[in-house]
Amino acid sequence: MRDAAVTGADRDGRAEDGDGAPPDEAVRVRGLRKSYGTVEAVRGLDLTVRRGEVFALLGPNGAGKTTTVEILEGHRHRGGGEVSVLGTDPARATAAWRARVGLVLQTSRMPPELTVRELVTRQAGFYPAPRGVDETIELIGLSGQRDRRAGRLSGGQQRRLDVALALVGDPELVFLDEPTTGFDPAARRQAWSMIETVRELGKTVLLTTHYLDEAEALADRLAVVADGRVVALGTPATLGGRETMPCEIRFRRPEGMPPALLAGAAPAAAGETVTLRTPDPAGRLGPLLDWARDNGTGLPGLEIRRPTLEDVYLAVTEAARAHRTEETR
């Protein structure tokens, strides 16, 4: 019996013209649902990923992002909603569709006795029009290890090999699942450079990560998933209204600074730290600098702190948790 959640598709697995995603959309999800028994893991999730962008999916453990990605990859059936990935419903994916998608799973195991070149060559044989094997190995920075056995590669080199196996089929869309988990800082930076290379090839990348600095460094746009739904969507600079959130101005209060310049701050004696919260840091800082210049002093320890992506992430996930608690009362 046909899954009731599956939308119409032709015999090649591509969405019908009237129902397919617009040509600039690599992924389109509307009202996605998935339950495991009585537990609803995904609860009406909506998502759009544009072609050629790096899109990061964030969320706490149990939020539903892994289930969502597995549905997009065609590895898990959904309970409801509409899904289009490269114009195709992944629930009815064909071999031709799978050749257009590359996967880098969070963990993988490769035959340790095979060399890098042997593994990439074997993988290339599964695709109708693969990239060149040596070209792919060079692209991900393993030219010096092409004849090294997989079992003798470092953790970072093995991750590069994972990416090579995903890219050798020349896919349009690449899923990267927690690509730098367990990496040291240097290896993470190298991985980021490799992901930038994938972007420069014109590929669409859907990235899942728990590292907010990674999402901020790599993603064109990102979504936060909590309780089975997207609770925030935007660029790293605008997510959750980040660009309009109050900033903090901190400095040690100079001797003689008039209280009027410190309106709204907690009382602080000379030499103590003053913290001013304001949505207009330039407007608030101007009079402070004018006074300091006119009085021949400075603002010791001056620091302007804008909300970090972590601040926003914690705020939106906490709000979602509170909302869910209210729903279940």
Helices and strands as residue ranges (DSSP letters): E 25-36, E 39-50, E 54-58, H 65-72, E 80-85, G 90-92, H 95-98, E 101-104, H 116-124, H 133-139, G 143-145, G 150-152, H 155-167, E 173-177, H 185-200, E 204-208, H 212-218, E 221-226, E 229-234, G 239-244, E 247-252, G 259-262, E 273-278, H 281-294, E 303-305, H 309-327
